[in-house]
Amino acid sequence: MSSLTEAHHENIAEIRLRQIERMIEVGQALSAEKDTTKLLEQILLAAKDITHSDGGTIYSVNEQGELKFETLINDTLGMYMGGTSDKPIPFPAIPLMVDGKPNLSALVAYAANTDQVINIPDAYEPFDGFDMSGARAMDAKIGYRTRSVLTVPMKNHEGELNGVLQLINAQDCDLVGNIGDIIEFDADIERIVVALASQAAVALTNRQLIDDMEELFQSFTKLLAKSIDEKSPYTGGHCRRVPEITMMLAQATHNTKTGPMADFSMTEEDQYALNIAAWLHDCGKIATPEYVMDKATKLETIFDRIELVEARFEVAKRDTQLLYANKIIEQIKAGNFEAEAQLNAECEQKLHDLEEQMDFLAHANIGGEFMTPDDQQKVRDIGESYHLDIRHRKQPLLEEDEITNLSIARGTLNNEERQIINRHINITIDMLEALPFPRHLRNVPEYAGGHHEKMDGTGYPKGLTRDEMSVPARMMAIADIFEALTASDRPYKPAKKLSECLKILGFMKKDNHIDPDLFDIFVDNKIYEQFAKEFLDDTQIDEIDVNKIPGYVPPEQRN
């Protein structure tokens, strides 16, 4: 063998070695790529690089059973469409079936339907009876000459078609990268491309499986949140709205380039984990009894016990009327007719007092954001002011439990019920920590479990301080409070106006209950306004003067 021939074979061997090494590199890159569009583009670029092709196209299989153009490249024509190019491909998808039969008229569909690798040396020469007139007609329109064509169906390890790879006009290339004439795709190159396509198909399937699993997990997460919202008509939509506020604040914080949060950033994985945490932040409420979650009034259990109180007051009024009727009769029998008018007046006053007391208790039963100590004492005084005689047993107008509940200072829950509600966060943490989250979601329990903590350590369940909490967990605390303040579906309070909600949050900043830097970002970026436009009633949206928000200092005035 001549030295020239030996050198030629050595060059070919070296080229093949480099191609195989390149294929291994590509395989590693494909396994790491998380974006399906980029993954498909990488497959095409790698195949084009290995074969030194002038052009190529990669197709995916859509839900309609069509081959969809994903990326199209042609160096000679300066064409780069689809993929990451931001240039849409104007060509329609190619159906795999036409009138219920396999489509054999398009080369890529033919390869896919027959599960064949189609290697055409010259598109202008007859090839196994396959009509290439379409390619020649297209060449005539665009001023191009298609010669060698390699079309490879991409099937995964289960034999499922998930794409087609087509390369056009392989080019000769030496060891230093000099491109020469157009050549056919030889057998060795074909085997390499087929191996690459098979490897790529598996990577693509894995990516699709991961995407499908993540979509399923997200859907399940939202389904769980929806079931919690549906469980209580008085917090409906809370689990859906908190993620909206959380992610608005997360994005704004990520974009902040000045101030204490300038160095904070979130990767896509971080944002995904926070979004999941926001959807699951109240998942523990699935174990909270409905009679507590749905306690619309202070005396409500299975039913609203104010009806029993009203019945007692009616009995008290009846007893009062009977008592005074007997007194009047006695005075009349005694001939004291002048006492009748006075007794009637006393009776009317007693009845009026009972009605007034009942009205007060009915109003107190509704609940509110603050009940004064005087009003709380008035409840006890009413309960002890009158006793009924029922079956020869003295019974107060109000039982001790009713006095306790009607004296609740805020909302409708007593201390025991408040502890039951508060325990939802412990259950949330227990539930989330029990899940085998993958590495990129392992912070979900911490993010979700901190939304009732306060920066000064007076929150619950762990009494964490600001330094003991992650930034995302602190974001969720603000989102949870703001949603609760703006909510219009709470039975014990009317819907607040936006300015009042920001005022309360501002005082919470001053009291070191929420993160001050995140609150500033919340106001700086008018996140409250973004949320209000989408979720609040028009009657709640009023004019906001940020200079009147307690504790807030505009950026230009900060040190």
C-alpha positions in Angstrom: 0.0 0.0 0.0 1.4 3.4 -1.0 2.2 6.0 1.6 -0.5 8.2 -0.1 -3.1 5.6 0.3 -2.1 5.0 3.9 -2.3 8.7 4.6 -5.7 8.8 3.0 -7.0 6.0 5.2 -5.4 7.6 8.2 -7.2 10.8 7.4 -10.5 9.0 7.1 -9.9 7.2 10.3 -9.1 10.5 12.0 -12.2 12.1 10.6 -14.4 9.2 11.8 -12.8 9.3 15.2 -13.6 13.0 15.5 -17.1 12.3 14.4 -17.6 9.7 17.0 -16.1 11.9 19.7 -18.4 14.7 18.5 -21.4 12.4 18.8 -20.4 11.5 22.4 -20.2 15.2 23.2 -23.5 15.7 21.6 -25.1 12.9 23.6 -23.9 14.5 26.8 -25.2 17.9 25.8 -28.6 16.4 24.8 -29.0 14.7 28.2 -28.5 18.1 29.9 -30.8 20.2 27.7 -34.2 20.9 29.3 -35.9 22.9 26.6 -37.5 20.7 23.9 -37.1 23.3 21.2 -33.4 23.8 21.9 -33.0 20.0 22.2 -34.3 19.5 18.7 -32.2 22.3 17.3 -29.1 20.8 18.9 -29.8 17.5 17.3 -30.0 19.1 13.9 -26.9 21.2 14.4 -24.9 18.2 15.7 -25.9 16.1 12.7 -25.2 18.9 10.3 -21.8 19.4 11.9 -20.8 15.7 11.9 -21.8 15.3 8.2 -20.7 18.8 7.0 -24.1 19.2 5.5 -25.1 22.4 3.7 -28.6 22.3 5.2 -31.1 20.3 7.1 -34.5 20.2 8.8 -35.7 18.5 12.0 -39.4 17.7 12.5 -41.3 16.7 15.6 -44.6 14.8 15.8 -47.5 16.9 17.0 -50.7 15.8 18.6 -52.5 15.8 15.3 -50.1 13.1 13.9 -48.2 15.5 11.7 -44.6 16.3 11.1 -44.1 19.8 12.4 -41.1 21.9 11.2 -39.0 22.7 14.2 -35.7 24.1 12.8 -34.7 24.6 9.2 -31.1 25.6 8.2 -29.4 26.2 4.8 -26.0 27.8 4.8 -25.9 28.5 1.0 -29.2 30.3 1.1 -28.5 32.0 4.5 -31.6 30.4 5.9 -32.1 29.8 9.6 -35.7 29.5 10.8 -37.4 28.0 13.8 -35.6 26.8 16.9 -34.0 29.7 18.7 -33.8 32.0 15.6 -37.0 33.9 16.4 -38.0 33.4 12.8 -41.1 31.3 12.3 -41.2 28.6 9.7 -44.0 29.5 7.2 -44.5 25.9 6.0 -47.4 23.8 7.1 -47.0 20.6 9.0 -46.8 17.4 6.9 -49.5 14.9 7.7 -48.4 11.3 8.3 -51.8 10.1 7.2 -54.0 11.2 4.3 -57.6 10.0 4.0 -56.8 7.3 6.5 -53.8 6.0 4.6 -50.1 6.5 5.2 -48.8 9.6 3.4 -46.1 8.3 1.0 -45.8 11.4 -1.2 -43.6 13.5 1.1 -40.1 12.1 1.6 -40.0 12.7 5.4 -43.5 11.2 5.8 -42.4 8.2 3.6 -39.4 7.6 5.8 -41.5 7.9 9.0 -44.3 5.6 7.8 -42.1 2.9 6.3 -39.5 3.2 9.1 -36.7 3.5 6.6 -33.6 5.5 6.4 -33.7 7.2 3.0 -30.2 7.9 1.6 -30.4 9.6 -1.9 -27.1 10.2 -3.7 -28.6 12.7 -6.2 -32.1 14.1 -5.9 -32.3 14.7 -9.6 -31.7 11.0 -10.5 -34.4 8.3 -10.2 -34.3 6.6 -6.7 -36.3 3.4 -6.1 -39.3 4.9 -7.9 -39.6 7.8 -5.4 -40.8 11.0 -7.1 -38.3 13.8 -6.4 -40.0 16.3 -8.7 -41.2 18.3 -5.7 -37.6 18.9 -4.6 -36.6 19.9 -8.1 -39.5 22.3 -8.4 -38.6 23.9 -5.1 -35.0 24.2 -6.2 -36.1 26.0 -9.3 -38.0 28.6 -7.2 -35.2 29.4 -4.7 -32.2 28.9 -7.0 -30.7 25.9 -5.3 -29.4 22.5 -6.3 -30.3 19.6 -4.0 -28.0 16.6 -4.5 -27.5 14.2 -1.6 -30.3 13.7 0.9 -30.4 11.7 4.1 -33.7 11.3 5.9 -33.7 9.4 9.2 -36.9 8.6 11.3 -36.3 9.2 15.0 -37.7 6.4 17.1 -37.1 5.9 20.8 -36.3 2.7 22.6 -40.0 1.7 22.6 -40.2 2.1 18.8 -42.3 5.2 19.0 -41.8 7.9 16.3 -41.0 11.3 17.8 -39.4 13.1 14.9 -37.6 13.0 11.6 -34.1 14.3 10.8 -33.3 15.3 7.2 -29.9 16.5 6.0 -29.1 17.9 2.6 -25.9 18.1 0.5 -23.1 16.5 2.5 -19.8 18.2 1.8 -16.3 16.9 1.7 -14.1 18.1 4.5 -10.4 17.6 5.4 -8.9 17.4 8.9 -8.4 21.2 9.2 -12.0 21.9 8.3 -11.8 22.9 4.7 -15.1 22.3 2.9 -15.0 20.8 -0.5 -17.4 19.4 -3.0 -20.9 18.1 -2.4 -20.7 14.3 -1.8 -23.2 11.6 -1.0 -23.8 10.4 2.6 -21.6 7.3 2.7 -22.5 4.2 4.7 -20.2 5.1 7.6 -21.7 8.5 7.9 -25.2 7.1 7.6 -24.6 4.7 10.5 -23.3 7.6 12.6 -26.3 9.8 11.9 -28.7 6.8 12.5 -26.9 6.2 15.9 -27.1 10.0 16.7 -30.8 10.0 15.7 -31.5 7.0 18.0 -29.6 8.6 20.8 -31.4 11.9 20.2 -34.8 10.2 20.1 -34.2 8.7 23.5 -33.1 12.1 24.9 -36.2 13.7 23.4 -38.4 11.0 24.9 -36.8 11.5 28.3 -37.3 15.2 28.0 -40.9 14.8 27.0 -41.5 12.3 29.9 -40.0 14.8 32.3 -42.1 17.6 30.9 -45.2 15.5 31.1 -44.4 14.5 34.7 -43.8 18.2 35.6 -47.1 19.2 33.9 -48.9 16.4 35.7 -47.3 17.5 39.0 -48.2 21.1 38.4 -51.8 20.1 37.4 -52.1 18.0 40.6 -50.7 20.9 42.7 -53.3 23.3 41.2 -56.0 20.7 41.6 -55.1 20.3 45.3 -55.1 24.1 45.7 -58.5 24.3 44.0 -60.0 21.7 46.2 -58.9 23.7 49.3 -60.4 26.8 47.9 -63.6 24.9 47.1 -63.7 23.5 50.6 -64.4 26.9 52.0 -66.6 29.5 50.3 -65.0 32.2 52.5 -61.4 31.7 51.2 -62.3 30.7 47.7 -59.5 31.7 45.3 -56.9 32.3 48.0 -54.6 29.5 46.9 -54.9 30.6 43.3 -54.2 34.3 44.0 -51.3 34.0 46.3 -49.0 32.4 43.6 -49.8 35.4 41.4 -48.6 37.9 43.9 -45.7 35.8 44.9 -44.3 35.4 41.4 -44.9 39.1 40.6 -42.7 40.0 43.7 -40.2 37.3 42.8 -39.7 38.7 39.3 -39.5 42.3 40.5 -36.9 41.3 43.1 -34.9 39.3 40.6 -34.8 42.4 38.3 -33.8 44.8 41.1 -30.2 46.1 40.4 -29.9 48.5 43.3 -30.4 48.5 47.1 -30.1 45.6 49.6 -31.6 43.1 47.1 -29.3 44.0 44.2 -27.4 40.7 44.4 -30.5 38.5 44.7 -31.4 36.4 41.6 -33.5 33.4 40.9 -32.8 30.7 38.3 -35.7 29.2 36.3 -35.5 26.2 38.7 -35.8 28.6 41.7 -38.8 30.3 40.3 -40.4 27.0 39.5 -39.9 25.8 43.0 -41.3 29.0 44.5 -44.4 28.8 42.2 -45.0 25.2 43.4 -44.6 26.3 47.0 -47.0 29.2 46.5 -49.7 26.8 45.1 -49.1 24.4 48.0 -48.7 26.9 50.8 -52.0 26.0 52.4 -52.3 22.4 51.5 -52.5 21.5 55.2 -56.0 23.1 55.2 -57.2 19.9 53.6 -57.1 18.4 57.1 -58.8 21.4 58.8 -62.4 20.7 59.8 -65.0 22.6 57.7 -66.8 23.8 60.8 -63.7 25.8 61.7 -62.8 26.9 58.1 -66.4 27.9 57.4 -67.2 29.5 60.7 -68.9 32.6 59.2 -70.2 33.8 62.6 -69.0 33.6 66.1 -71.7 31.2 67.3 -71.6 29.0 64.2 -70.9 25.3 64.6 -73.0 22.9 62.6 -75.5 25.7 62.6 -75.5 29.3 63.8 -76.4 29.1 67.5 -77.6 32.7 67.5 -81.0 31.2 66.7 -81.0 29.5 70.1 -80.1 32.8 71.7 -82.9 34.5 69.8 -85.3 31.8 71.1 -84.2 32.4 74.7 -84.8 36.1 74.2 -88.3 35.4 72.9 -88.9 33.3 76.0 -87.6 36.1 78.2 -89.9 38.6 76.4 -92.9 36.3 76.9 -92.0 35.8 80.5 -91.7 39.5 81.0 -95.1 40.1 79.4 -96.7 37.4 81.6 -95.1 38.8 84.7 -96.3 42.3 84.1 -99.8 41.1 83.0 -100.2 39.3 86.3 -99.0 42.4 88.2 -101.5 44.5 86.4 -104.3 42.1 87.2 -103.4 42.1 90.8 -103.4 45.9 91.0 -106.7 46.1 89.2 -108.2 43.5 91.7 -106.8 45.7 94.5 -108.6 48.7 93.0 -105.2 50.4 92.2 -106.1 51.5 88.6 -103.4 54.2 88.5 -100.6 51.5 88.6 -101.7 50.0 85.3 -100.1 52.7 83.1 -96.8 52.6 85.1 -96.6 48.8 84.9 -97.3 48.9 81.1 -94.5 51.5 80.7 -92.1 49.3 82.7 -93.0 46.3 80.7 -92.4 48.1 77.4 -89.0 49.3 78.6 -88.0 45.8 79.6 -89.1 44.5 76.2 -87.2 47.3 74.5 -84.1 46.5 76.5 -84.3 42.9 75.6 -84.7 43.7 71.9 -81.8 46.1 72.0 -79.6 43.5 73.7 -80.5 40.9 71.1 -79.7 43.4 68.3 -76.3 44.0 69.9 -75.6 40.3 70.2 -76.7 39.6 66.6 -74.3 42.3 65.4 -71.5 41.0 67.7 -72.1 37.5 66.3 -71.1 38.7 62.8 -67.6 39.3 63.9 -65.2 42.1 62.8 -61.7 43.2 62.9 -61.8 44.6 66.4 -64.2 44.4 69.4 -63.6 46.8 72.2 -63.2 45.6 75.8 -66.3 47.5 76.8 -68.4 45.6 74.2 -66.8 42.3 75.4 -67.9 43.1 78.9 -71.4 44.1 77.7 -71.8 40.6 76.3 -71.0 39.1 79.8 -73.3 41.6 81.5 -76.2 40.6 79.1 -75.5 37.0 79.8 -75.7 37.5 83.5 -78.6 40.1 83.5 -81.5 37.7 83.2 -82.3 34.1 84.0 -85.0 32.0 82.5 -87.1 29.5 84.4 -87.3 26.5 82.2 -88.8 23.3 83.8 -88.0 24.8 87.3 -84.4 25.3 86.4 -82.7 28.7 86.2 -81.0 29.2 82.9 -79.0 32.3 81.8 -79.7 34.1 78.6 -76.2 33.2 77.4 -74.2 30.0 78.2 -70.6 30.5 79.2 -69.4 29.1 75.8 -71.6 31.6 74.0 -70.3 34.5 76.0 -66.7 33.3 75.2 -67.5 33.2 71.5 -69.5 36.4 71.3 -66.6 38.2 73.0 -64.1 37.2 70.3 -62.1 40.4 69.6 -61.1 39.7 65.9 -62.8 37.6 63.4 -65.1 34.7 64.3 -62.7 32.1 65.8 -62.1 31.5 69.5 -58.7 30.7 70.8 -59.1 26.9 70.4 -60.4 27.2 66.9 -57.6 29.7 66.0 -55.1 27.0 67.2 -56.8 24.5 64.9 -56.6 26.9 62.0 -53.0 27.8 62.8 -52.1 24.1 62.9 -52.7 24.0 59.1 -49.2 25.3 58.6 -47.7 22.5 60.7 -49.7 20.0 58.7 -48.5 21.8 55.4 -44.9 21.4 56.5 -45.4 17.8 57.6 -47.1 16.9 54.3 -44.5 18.7 52.1 -41.5 17.3 54.1 -42.9 13.8 53.6 -42.8 14.2 49.8 -39.6 12.9 48.0 -39.0 16.2 46.1 -36.3 16.1 43.5 -33.2 18.2 44.2 -34.5 21.3 42.4 -37.7 21.3 44.5 -36.2 20.5 47.9 -36.8 24.1 49.1 -40.5 23.9 48.6 -41.3 22.9 52.2 -39.2 25.9 53.5 -40.7 28.4 51.1 -44.3 27.2 51.8 -43.9 26.8 55.5 -42.8 30.3 56.3 -45.7 32.4 55.2 -47.0 33.0 58.8 -43.6 33.8 60.2 -42.7 37.4 61.2 -39.4 39.1 60.8 -39.2 39.8 64.6 -39.7 36.1 65.5 -43.3 36.5 66.8 -44.9 34.5 64.0 -45.7 30.8 63.8 -45.2 27.8 63.7 -41.4 28.0 64.4 -41.0 31.6 65.5 -38.4 32.2 62.9 -36.6 35.6 62.5 -35.8 37.3 59.2 -32.2 36.0 59.2 -33.5 32.4 59.6 -35.8 32.6 56.6 -35.0 32.5 52.9 -35.9 35.5 50.7 -38.6 33.5 48.8 -40.2 32.5 52.1 -40.3 36.1 53.1 -41.9 36.9 49.7 -44.7 34.4 50.4 -45.4 36.1 53.8 -46.1 39.4 52.0 -48.2 37.7 49.3 -50.3 35.8 51.8 -51.0 38.9 53.9 -51.8 41.1 50.9 -54.2 38.6 49.4 -56.0 38.2 52.7 -56.3 42.0 53.1 -57.7 42.5 49.6 -60.0 39.5 49.7 -63.7 40.3 49.3 -65.0 36.9 50.4 -64.3 37.0 54.1 -67.6 36.9 56.2 -66.3 39.1 59.0 -65.0 42.1 57.0 -66.0 44.1 54.0 -63.6 44.3 51.0 -60.8 46.8 51.8 -59.7 49.5 49.4 -56.2 49.2 48.1 -54.9 52.2 50.0 -56.1 50.7 53.3 -54.4 47.4 52.5 -51.1 49.2 51.8 -51.5 51.3 54.9 -51.8 48.1 57.0 -48.8 46.5 55.2 -46.8 49.7 55.9 -47.5 49.5 59.6 -46.5 45.8 59.5 -43.2 46.9 57.9 -42.6 49.4 60.7 -43.5 46.7 63.3 -40.9 44.4 61.8 -43.5 41.8 60.8 -42.7 41.7 57.1 -39.5 42.1 55.2 -38.9 45.8 54.8 -36.7 45.5 51.6 -39.2 43.3 49.9 -42.1 45.6 50.8 -40.2 48.5 49.3 -39.8 46.5 46.1 -43.5 45.6 46.2 -44.4 49.3 46.3 -41.6 50.4 43.9 -42.8 48.1 41.2 -46.5 48.8 41.9 -47.2 45.1 42.2 -50.3 46.0 44.1 -51.6 47.8 41.0 -50.8 44.8 38.7 -52.7 42.5 41.0 -55.6 44.9 41.5 -56.3 45.3 37.8 -56.7 41.5 37.4 -58.3 40.4 40.7 -59.9 43.2 42.6 -63.3 44.8 42.2 -63.3 48.3 40.8 -64.7 49.7 44.0 -61.6 48.6 45.8 -59.1 50.3 43.5 -58.6 53.9 44.7 -55.9 56.5 44.2 -52.6 55.6 45.8 -50.2 58.2 47.2 -47.0 56.2 48.0 -45.8 59.1 50.2 -48.7 58.3 52.6 -47.8 54.6 53.0 -46.4 54.2 56.5 -42.8 53.2 56.6 -42.3 53.4 52.8 -39.5 55.7 51.5 -39.3 56.3 47.7 -36.0 55.1 46.1 -34.7 58.6 45.5 -34.9 59.3 49.2 -33.2 56.2 50.5 -29.6 56.3 51.7 
